[in-house]
Amino acid sequence: MGTPTFSLYYELLEPISFLRFGDKFLSNMYYNHNILKYIILYSN
């Protein structure tokens, strides 16, 4: 009985961690994009 509950827990946990990673990655990309925009604006 221990293994099925563990696998179920892992299957629930995996998408959540993936979503959190994707969220971090997207916010990082957005942040870097804004920095690049400011660099381009102030370099001209």
C-alpha positions, 0 to 999 in steps of 0.5 A: 500500500505504501508504493501506490500512495507514494507514486500518486504523491509524486505524480501530484508533486511533479506538475506543481514543481514544473509549474513553479519552475516555469513561473520562475523562468517566465518571470526571469525572462520578463525581468531580463527583457525589461532590463534589455529594453532600458539598456537599449533606451538609454544607450541611444 
